[in-house]
Amino acid sequence: MSDITANVVVGNALQLFTSARAFRSLANGRIYVGEPDTDPTIPSNQKVVYLSNENGDIIPMQQPLIINAGGHVVYNGQLARKITTDGNYSMAIYDAYGSQEYYFEDMSRLDPEVFLSLLTRDDGASTVGWKRGLLKESISNVHQMLDAQYVNVWEFADLITTKPDDNKPETWDWTPAFQAAFNSVSIGELDPGSNGGCVYIPPFKNGYHPLNKGLYKVTQLEVPIGVAIIAYGSTLTPFNIEDTKTHLIKFAGMNKVSGLQIAMNYSLTYDCAIWCSGDNNGGRNSDFVSCAVWFSKNAIIVGDPSWLTNPTEGWRGTSEVSFTNCQFNWCLRTATCYGLNTIVTFGGGSRCYANRGNIPPSHPNSSKWSTAPMGNFLNYGALIYVVGASIGTFERDTPSLTSRVMPVDKEDYVNSYGRYIIEGCHIETSFLFYAPRETIVSGDDTTKALVLHNCHGHVATSPSDYYWITASSQMKQGIDVWSCGFYGTHGVSPTRTKLLSAPGCPVHITRDSFNVVSGDFKDCNIFLYPSGFSSIMLANAFGSNQTITTSPSTLVMPNNGSIDLNNSARGSYYSVETGLFTASVELNNVELTIDLRYAKPNSSNQVSLDLIVSGVVVDTVVMTGGFPRGTLRTRRITKGSTFLVRMTGSATYVLNGRANTKLELVANV
């Protein structure tokens, strides 16, 4: 009888069978044991029960079992110390007169020794049941300790219906389980003083390569406000890369996410892996730490793309979203951001690289992926901070930072190009910044579209000979590049002749930030409106052969020489036809130095020069002698003002028309 599995206890010598109506033994009562949910008094429903002797023998017993005067089961006149059967059973107990005292439709008790052996097996923990409850007191047992753990997505695995292979969880569509887990800990609405619960996404098995084993496949997920996620060692991926979706996982705001890794498998029909957005400026105040996105068309979208076509919403934003120590690898784009009030920070060693990667030739998207649009950041009016991170676009002449106009129709807001503040970063690209001409013109002339400070990196050569920083003349926002260290290819002579072209922008760019320049630094940069400079020369004109008389006249130099800006800017500050200066930017600590050389120099020659700003004389100098020099000064000339030099002689004099008859305008801007 060694093949009998009698491991469920029906009764033992210590068990008393008593009356339901009085506390006395059921002397001469009868016990029937049968299949669960049946009448065990019917012989066809009865199960075999066994008497287990102390020596290990198992003996079948006839039914009904007899209860003695003491309330114990007896067999052949002896106490039956242990009675067992196999599996669940029903039980009916009758008194000596045939009246039913008890009926149990389904019950079982494991033999304690068998139960102990089950618990000590490798899978013994599966014998113990548990269902999550609310903690209401100090933890003092295993159930309470389990209740205190993060919600695990596997608690909801029974909701999964799509299972291509029942034995391989990495083939399932985990969407129902993940969504149920997120919903179970949601606070339901925005409450700045509260947080939702935390969901844990465990790896399938330690040692699996995170990018090709133990994947959780999902279709699309929505993470409610306040929900936190811990996901170290696990990876999400699309269940079907051909699905057309806005996102794989969307965050409604106030979310804290650690260790989440997403592998998009080169999908071109998912707009992004991560989307931070929600109603009424939702999606904000979310923080991502040590997360990673691989093989995505667009790793992140922050804000709502619909704002781009609805100017009444363009002022909105998804603000205070941060990515710290995150990786964006082999993605066509790291992030696309929308909205004037969208503020995103990438920092703490994040690696923001746009790269097509090594898509297998056999992959169904191989040919399309190789030609799909690429670029690192795309910014519609938002503010993106990149601090202490790495930025790279490993495709020549593809811009790393693209700035586009966000149209806005709301009081106190104007159309604006996207803004980038880059601090302390390592940068590798042949084309850093691009702000194209737009059909919707920006009205922003107060903010800065690009600030590069304390950055370092490689300025690669440009096969198409693009400017490293290129902005349309429509853009009026500022550009600052200073205290940086950008270099070319080691061991190769500097080759870049085009660094910056931003004819409509106030620009501050320092020569010592670049050793990649071939030629004169000022000739590598085109801009009209300098800012943040001290002592910059804005006019250098010469060659007047005018006749000076006792009647006032305007000094006119007919030739423009080189200035501290690209020579294309010369005519913007001084007209060689009229002698009129224009303050294209605000000028401070203005100095206008004038050298006069006469055709017939004489020590008695005397000329009075007046600096007239917007029709008002602000300074006067009297110059005497045959080779006089004088300087006119003023503290400030506002942007857009015009000014000129008026000269009046004590007699009639003729200037020599040579290069040594000249003027220089120097100012702080």
C-alpha positions in Angstrom: 0.0 0.0 0.0 3.0 2.2 -0.5 1.3 4.1 -3.3 -1.4 5.5 -1.1 -1.2 9.3 -0.4 -3.2 9.6 2.9 -2.0 13.0 4.0 -5.2 14.7 5.2 -6.2 14.1 8.9 -9.8 13.1 9.5 -9.4 12.6 13.3 -7.0 11.5 16.0 -7.2 10.2 19.6 -7.2 13.6 21.1 -10.3 14.8 19.1 -13.7 14.7 20.8 -16.9 14.4 18.9 -19.7 16.1 21.0 -23.4 16.9 20.5 -24.4 20.2 18.9 -27.2 20.7 21.4 -25.4 19.7 24.6 -21.9 19.5 25.8 -21.7 15.7 25.9 -20.1 13.0 23.8 -21.9 11.5 20.9 -21.8 7.9 22.3 -22.5 5.3 19.7 -22.6 8.1 17.0 -21.6 7.5 13.4 -19.2 9.4 11.1 -19.3 9.3 7.3 -16.5 10.6 5.1 -17.1 11.3 1.4 -16.2 13.4 -1.7 -16.4 17.2 -1.2 -19.9 18.7 -1.7 -21.7 15.3 -1.6 -23.7 13.3 0.8 -21.2 10.9 2.4 -23.9 8.6 3.8 -24.4 7.3 0.2 -21.8 4.6 -0.4 -21.0 5.7 -3.9 -19.9 9.1 -2.6 -17.8 7.8 0.2 -14.0 8.0 0.3 -11.6 5.4 1.7 -10.3 6.4 5.1 -7.3 4.8 6.7 -6.1 4.0 10.2 -2.5 5.0 10.5 -0.7 2.9 13.1 2.4 4.1 15.0 4.5 1.6 13.1 3.6 3.3 9.8 1.1 0.7 8.6 -2.0 2.1 6.8 -5.2 0.1 7.2 -8.5 0.9 5.3 -11.4 1.3 7.7 -15.1 0.5 7.0 -17.7 3.3 7.2 -19.4 4.5 9.2 -16.8 5.2 11.9 -18.0 4.5 15.4 -17.8 7.0 18.3 -17.4 5.4 21.8 -18.9 6.7 25.1 -15.9 9.0 25.6 -16.5 10.7 22.2 -13.5 9.2 20.4 -13.4 7.1 17.3 -12.8 3.4 17.9 -11.8 0.6 15.6 -12.0 -3.1 16.5 -12.5 -2.0 20.1 -9.4 0.2 20.1 -9.0 3.9 20.0 -8.2 5.0 16.4 -5.3 7.4 17.1 -4.9 8.8 13.6 -7.4 8.6 10.7 -6.4 9.9 7.3 -7.7 10.2 3.7 -6.4 11.6 0.4 -7.4 15.1 -0.4 -10.4 17.3 0.6 -13.5 15.5 1.9 -17.0 16.0 3.2 -18.1 14.8 6.7 -21.5 14.0 8.2 -21.8 13.1 11.9 -24.9 11.4 13.4 -26.0 10.6 16.9 -27.0 7.1 18.1 -30.5 7.7 17.0 -29.7 8.6 13.4 -30.2 12.3 13.7 -27.6 14.5 11.9 -25.5 16.6 14.3 -23.1 18.1 11.7 -22.4 18.3 8.0 -19.3 19.8 6.5 -19.3 20.0 2.7 -15.6 20.5 2.2 -12.9 20.3 4.8 -9.4 19.1 5.2 -6.6 19.1 7.7 -3.1 18.1 6.7 -1.2 15.7 8.8 1.1 18.0 10.9 4.1 15.9 9.9 3.2 16.1 6.2 2.5 19.8 6.6 5.9 20.3 8.2 7.6 18.5 5.3 5.8 20.6 2.8 7.0 23.8 4.5 10.6 22.7 4.5 10.6 22.1 0.7 12.2 24.6 -1.7 8.7 25.7 -2.7 7.3 25.4 0.9 6.3 29.1 1.0 3.7 28.4 -1.7 1.8 26.4 0.9 1.1 29.5 3.0 -1.7 31.8 1.7 -1.8 35.6 1.9 -4.0 38.4 0.8 -3.0 42.0 1.3 -4.7 43.9 4.1 -4.5 47.2 5.9 -1.9 47.6 8.7 -3.5 48.9 11.9 -1.0 48.0 14.6 2.7 47.2 15.1 4.1 44.5 12.9 4.2 41.2 14.9 3.6 38.5 12.4 4.5 37.4 8.8 1.1 38.5 7.4 1.6 42.1 8.7 5.2 42.1 7.4 3.9 41.2 3.9 1.2 43.8 4.1 4.0 46.4 4.7 5.8 45.6 1.5 5.4 47.6 -1.8 2.6 46.5 -4.0 4.0 44.0 -6.5 2.7 43.7 -10.1 2.7 40.0 -9.7 -0.2 40.3 -7.2 -2.3 41.1 -10.2 -1.0 38.6 -12.6 -4.3 36.7 -12.6 -5.8 39.6 -14.6 -3.6 38.8 -17.6 -5.6 37.2 -20.4 -3.1 37.4 -23.4 -0.5 34.7 -22.8 1.1 33.4 -26.1 3.0 30.9 -23.9 1.6 30.1 -20.5 5.0 29.0 -19.2 6.9 32.1 -20.3 5.7 35.3 -18.5 8.0 37.4 -20.9 5.5 36.5 -23.7 2.4 37.8 -21.9 0.7 41.2 -22.2 1.2 42.5 -18.7 -0.9 45.7 -19.3 -3.9 44.6 -17.0 -1.6 43.6 -14.1 0.5 46.8 -14.3 -2.5 49.0 -14.6 -4.3 47.4 -11.7 -1.2 47.7 -9.5 -0.9 51.4 -10.3 -4.6 52.0 -9.7 -4.5 50.2 -6.4 -2.1 52.7 -4.8 -3.4 55.9 -6.5 -4.6 58.8 -4.4 -7.0 59.6 -7.2 -6.4 63.4 -7.5 -3.8 66.0 -7.0 -3.0 66.5 -3.4 0.3 68.2 -2.8 0.4 67.1 0.8 0.0 63.4 0.0 1.6 60.7 -2.0 0.2 57.5 -3.4 1.7 54.2 -2.8 4.7 52.5 -4.4 4.6 49.7 -7.0 7.5 47.3 -7.2 8.3 45.7 -10.6 10.7 42.8 -9.8 13.1 41.2 -12.3 12.1 37.8 -13.5 15.3 36.1 -12.5 18.7 37.4 -11.4 21.3 37.0 -14.0 19.1 37.5 -17.0 20.4 40.1 -19.4 18.1 43.1 -18.8 17.6 43.9 -22.5 16.7 40.5 -23.8 15.4 38.4 -20.9 12.8 38.9 -18.2 11.0 41.5 -20.2 7.5 42.8 -19.2 5.6 43.3 -22.4 2.9 46.0 -22.2 0.6 47.8 -24.7 0.1 51.1 -23.0 0.1 52.2 -19.3 -1.3 55.2 -17.4 0.4 56.0 -14.1 -2.0 58.0 -11.8 -1.0 61.1 -9.8 1.3 60.4 -6.9 2.2 56.8 -7.7 5.9 55.8 -7.1 7.6 53.0 -9.0 10.7 51.0 -8.1 11.9 48.8 -11.0 15.6 48.0 -10.7 16.6 45.0 -12.8 13.4 44.9 -14.9 12.6 46.1 -18.4 9.3 47.2 -20.1 8.9 46.7 -23.8 6.0 47.0 -26.3 3.9 43.9 -26.7 3.6 44.7 -30.4 6.0 47.2 -31.8 3.7 47.8 -34.8 0.9 49.3 -32.6 0.3 53.0 -33.2 0.3 54.6 -29.8 1.2 58.0 -28.3 3.2 56.4 -25.5 4.2 53.2 -23.7 3.8 54.7 -20.2 2.3 58.0 -19.2 2.8 59.8 -15.9 0.0 62.1 -14.6 2.3 63.9 -12.1 3.8 63.9 -8.6 5.4 60.5 -9.6 8.7 59.2 -8.2 10.3 56.6 -10.4 13.5 54.7 -9.8 15.3 52.2 -11.9 12.7 51.9 -14.7 14.2 50.6 -17.9 12.4 50.6 -21.2 13.5 49.0 -24.4 11.3 50.1 -27.3 12.7 47.6 -29.8 13.1 50.2 -32.6 9.4 50.9 -32.8 8.5 53.8 -35.1 4.8 53.8 -34.4 5.0 54.6 -30.7 5.5 58.4 -30.4 7.5 58.0 -27.2 8.5 55.6 -24.4 7.7 58.1 -21.5 5.1 60.8 -21.6 4.7 63.3 -18.8 1.4 65.1 -19.2 -2.1 65.5 -17.9 -5.2 67.7 -17.6 -4.8 71.2 -16.3 -1.0 71.3 -16.6 -0.8 67.8 -15.2 2.3 65.6 -15.4 4.3 68.0 -13.4 6.6 67.5 -10.3 7.7 64.0 -11.4 11.3 62.8 -10.7 13.0 60.0 -12.5 16.2 58.5 -11.0 18.6 55.9 -12.6 16.1 55.2 -15.4 17.0 54.2 -19.0 15.3 54.2 -22.4 16.7 52.2 -25.3 15.9 51.9 -29.0 13.1 54.6 -29.0 12.0 57.0 -31.7 11.5 59.5 -28.9 12.5 58.6 -25.4 10.5 61.3 -23.6 7.7 63.8 -24.4 7.0 66.5 -21.8 3.9 68.6 -22.2 1.1 68.2 -24.8 1.7 68.2 -28.5 -1.8 69.5 -29.1 -0.8 72.9 -27.6 1.2 73.4 -30.8 -1.9 73.8 -32.9 -4.0 75.6 -30.2 -2.4 78.9 -29.3 -4.8 79.5 -26.4 -3.1 76.5 -24.7 0.5 77.3 -25.6 1.2 79.1 -22.4 0.6 75.9 -20.4 3.3 73.6 -19.2 4.4 70.4 -17.5 6.9 71.9 -15.1 9.4 70.7 -12.5 10.1 67.3 -14.2 13.6 66.0 -13.6 15.7 63.1 -14.9 18.8 62.3 -12.7 21.5 59.9 -13.6 19.3 58.5 -16.5 20.4 57.0 -19.8 19.0 57.6 -23.2 20.9 55.2 -25.5 20.4 54.4 -29.2 17.3 56.6 -29.4 16.6 58.9 -32.4 15.6 61.6 -29.9 16.1 62.1 -26.2 13.2 64.5 -25.5 10.5 66.6 -27.2 9.0 69.4 -25.0 6.0 71.6 -25.5 4.6 74.7 -23.7 6.0 78.0 -22.3 5.6 76.8 -18.7 7.2 73.4 -19.3 10.4 73.1 -17.3 12.5 70.0 -17.5 15.9 69.2 -16.0 18.4 66.5 -17.1 21.2 66.2 -14.6 23.4 64.2 -12.3 25.4 62.3 -14.9 22.5 61.7 -17.3 23.6 60.5 -20.8 21.6 62.1 -23.5 22.8 60.6 -26.8 21.0 60.5 -30.1 22.3 57.5 -32.0 20.7 55.1 -34.5 22.5 52.2 -32.7 23.0 48.8 -34.3 19.6 47.7 -35.5 19.8 44.1 -36.8 19.4 44.0 -40.6 16.7 41.4 -40.1 14.6 43.7 -37.9 11.3 44.6 -39.6 12.0 48.4 -39.1 15.7 48.2 -40.2 15.3 50.2 -43.4 12.9 52.8 -42.0 15.0 53.3 -38.8 18.1 54.2 -40.8 16.3 57.1 -42.5 13.9 58.3 -39.8 14.3 61.9 -38.6 16.8 62.3 -35.8 18.0 64.9 -33.3 18.7 65.0 -29.6 16.3 67.6 -28.2 13.3 69.3 -29.8 11.9 72.2 -27.8 8.7 74.1 -28.6 8.9 77.2 -26.2 9.8 75.1 -23.1 12.8 75.6 -20.8 15.2 72.7 -20.7 18.1 72.6 -18.2 20.9 70.1 -18.8 23.3 70.2 -15.8 26.3 67.9 -15.3 25.3 65.6 -18.1 26.5 64.4 -21.4 25.1 65.4 -24.7 25.9 63.9 -28.1 24.5 63.5 -31.6 26.4 60.9 -33.5 25.3 61.8 -36.9 27.0 64.7 -38.6 25.1 67.9 -39.4 22.1 66.7 -37.3 21.4 69.4 -34.6 21.6 68.3 -30.9 19.4 71.2 -29.7 16.6 72.3 -31.9 14.5 75.3 -30.8 11.1 75.9 -32.3 8.4 78.6 -31.8 5.4 77.8 -29.5 2.5 80.0 -30.6 0.6 81.6 -27.7 -2.6 83.6 -27.6 -2.9 84.7 -24.0 -2.4 88.0 -22.1 1.2 88.4 -20.7 2.6 85.8 -23.0 4.3 86.0 -26.5 5.3 83.5 -29.1 8.7 82.1 -28.1 11.4 79.8 -29.3 12.4 77.0 -27.0 15.1 77.8 -24.4 18.2 75.7 -23.3 20.4 76.3 -20.2 23.4 74.0 -20.5 25.8 74.0 -17.5 28.8 71.9 -16.8 28.2 69.4 -19.5 30.3 67.3 -21.9 29.1 67.8 -25.5 30.1 66.0 -28.7 28.4 67.2 -31.9 29.1 68.8 -35.3 25.9 70.9 -35.0 24.9 72.1 -31.6 21.9 74.4 -31.9 19.3 75.2 -34.6 16.5 77.7 -34.5 14.9 77.7 -38.0 12.8 80.4 -39.7 9.1 79.9 -38.7 5.8 80.9 -40.2 4.7 82.0 -36.7 7.1 84.8 -35.7 8.5 84.9 -32.2 7.7 88.0 -30.1 10.2 87.1 -27.3 13.2 89.5 -27.1 13.9 89.2 -23.4 14.8 85.6 -22.6 17.8 83.6 -23.7 17.4 80.7 -26.1 20.8 79.2 -25.4 23.2 79.5 -22.5 26.4 77.4 -22.5 28.5 77.8 -19.4 31.4 75.7 -18.1 30.9 73.1 -20.8 33.6 71.0 -22.5 33.7 68.7 -25.5 34.3 68.0 -29.1 33.3 70.2 -32.0 33.3 67.8 -34.9 33.8 69.0 -38.5 30.8 69.7 -40.6 30.7 68.1 -44.0 28.0 70.6 -45.0 29.9 73.5 -43.5 27.1 74.5 -41.2 27.5 77.0 -38.4 27.8 75.1 -35.1 25.1 77.4 -33.6 22.5 78.6 -36.2 19.6 80.8 -35.5 17.2 82.5 -38.0 17.2 86.3 -38.0 13.6 86.0 -36.7 14.9 84.8 -33.3 15.5 87.8 -30.9 16.3 85.8 -27.8 19.8 85.9 -26.4 22.7 83.4 -26.8 25.6 83.2 -24.3 28.7 81.0 -24.7 31.4 81.5 -22.1 33.9 79.8 -19.8 33.9 76.7 -22.0 36.6 74.5 -23.5 35.6 73.1 -26.9 38.2 71.4 -29.0 38.5 69.7 -32.4 40.0 66.3 -33.3 43.2 65.7 -31.3 46.3 66.0 -33.4 44.5 67.8 -36.2 44.8 71.6 -36.9 41.7 73.6 -36.1 39.3 73.5 -39.1 36.0 75.1 -38.1 35.5 78.5 -39.8 31.9 78.8 -38.9 30.8 78.8 -35.3 27.8 81.0 -34.8 25.2 82.7 -37.0 22.5 84.5 -35.2 21.9 87.8 -36.9 18.8 88.6 -34.8 20.1 87.7 -31.4 21.9 89.4 -28.6 25.1 87.3 -28.4 27.9 86.9 -25.9 30.6 84.4 -27.1 34.1 84.3 -25.8 37.2 83.4 -27.9 38.8 81.4 -25.1 35.9 78.9 -25.2 37.1 77.5 -28.5 40.4 76.2 -29.8 38.8 74.6 -32.8 38.7 77.8 -34.9 40.7 78.3 -38.1 41.2 82.0 -38.9 40.0 85.1 -37.2 37.5 84.4 -34.4 35.2 87.3 -35.3 35.0 86.1 -38.8 33.6 82.8 -37.6 30.6 84.5 -36.0 27.7 86.4 -37.5 25.6 88.5 -35.1 24.5 92.2 -34.9 23.7 92.5 -31.2 26.5 91.8 -28.8 25.7 91.5 -25.1 27.8 91.0 -22.0 31.0 92.5 -23.6 33.2 95.2 -22.2 35.1 97.5 -24.5 33.8 96.2 -27.8 34.5 98.2 -31.0 31.3 98.8 -33.0 32.5 101.4 -35.5 35.9 101.9 -37.2 35.5 104.4 -40.0 38.0 106.6 -41.8 39.0 108.7 -44.8 36.9 111.9 -44.6 38.0 114.8 -46.9 35.3 117.1 -45.6 35.7 120.9 -45.4 35.1 122.2 -41.9 33.7 125.7 -41.6 32.4 128.0 -38.9 28.9 126.6 -39.6 28.0 123.3 -37.9 28.1 120.1 -40.0 28.0 116.3 -39.4 31.3 114.4 -39.5 31.0 111.7 -42.2 33.7 109.0 -42.6 33.2 107.3 -46.1 34.9 104.0 -45.3 34.0 101.3 -42.8 36.9 99.3 -41.4 36.9 96.0 -39.4 35.2 95.9 -36.0 34.9 93.4 -33.2 31.9 91.8 -34.9 31.7 90.1 -38.2 32.1 92.8 -40.9 28.6 92.2 -42.1 27.4 94.1 -39.0 29.3 97.3 -39.7 26.5 99.1 -41.5 24.2 98.4 -38.6 26.1 100.8 -36.3 27.5 103.5 -38.6 26.3 104.9 -41.9 29.2 105.9 -44.2 26.6 107.9 -46.3 25.1 110.0 -43.5 27.6 109.8 -40.6 24.6 108.7 -38.4 25.2 106.1 -35.6 22.5 103.7 -34.5 22.5 102.0 -31.1 21.4 98.5 -32.2 21.9 97.4 -28.6 22.0 99.4 -25.4 25.4 101.0 -25.1 27.1 101.8 -21.8 30.3 103.7 -21.0 30.4 104.9 -24.6 33.7 106.3 -25.9 33.9 107.9 -29.4 37.6 108.6 -30.3 38.3 110.9 -33.2 41.5 111.6 -35.1 41.6 114.6 -37.5 44.3 115.1 -40.1 44.3 118.2 -42.2 45.4 118.7 -45.7 47.3 121.8 -44.3 48.0 121.1 -40.7 48.6 124.1 -38.4 49.0 124.3 -34.7 46.4 127.1 -34.6 43.6 124.9 -36.1 40.7 124.6 -33.7 37.5 122.5 -34.0 34.7 122.0 -31.6 33.0 118.5 -31.7 29.6 117.7 -30.1 28.2 114.3 -29.4 24.4 114.6 -30.1 22.2 111.7 -29.0 18.6 111.8 -30.2 18.9 115.6 -30.8 20.5 116.4 -27.5 24.2 117.4 -26.9 25.6 115.1 -24.3 29.3 115.9 -24.6 31.7 118.4 -26.2 35.4 118.4 -26.8 37.6 121.2 -28.4 40.5 119.9 -30.5 43.4 122.2 -31.2 46.5 121.7 -33.4 47.5 120.2 -36.7 47.1 116.5 -35.6 44.4 116.6 -32.9 42.7 113.6 -31.2 39.7 113.9 -28.9 37.3 111.5 -27.1 33.5 112.1 -26.6 31.9 110.2 -23.8 28.5 109.3 -22.4 27.4 106.8 -19.8 24.4 105.3 -21.7 22.7 105.3 -25.1 19.5 103.4 -25.1 18.8 100.7 -27.7 17.4 102.1 -30.9 18.7 105.7 -30.4 20.6 107.5 -33.1 23.6 109.8 -32.6 26.1 111.8 -34.5 29.2 114.0 -34.2 28.7 117.6 -35.1 31.9 119.7 -35.9 32.3 123.5 -36.0 35.6 125.2 -36.9 37.1 128.5 -35.8 38.0 128.9 -39.5 37.8 126.8 -42.6 39.9 123.6 -42.7 40.0 120.6 -45.1 40.6 117.0 -43.9 43.1 114.9 -45.8 40.9 112.0 -46.8 43.4 109.4 -45.7 43.1 106.4 -43.3 44.6 108.4 -40.4 41.5 110.6 -40.4 39.3 108.2 -38.4 36.8 107.5 -35.6 36.3 104.5 -33.3 33.2 103.7 -31.3 33.9 101.6 -28.2 31.3 100.7 -25.6 30.2 98.1 -23.1 27.1 96.1 -24.1 
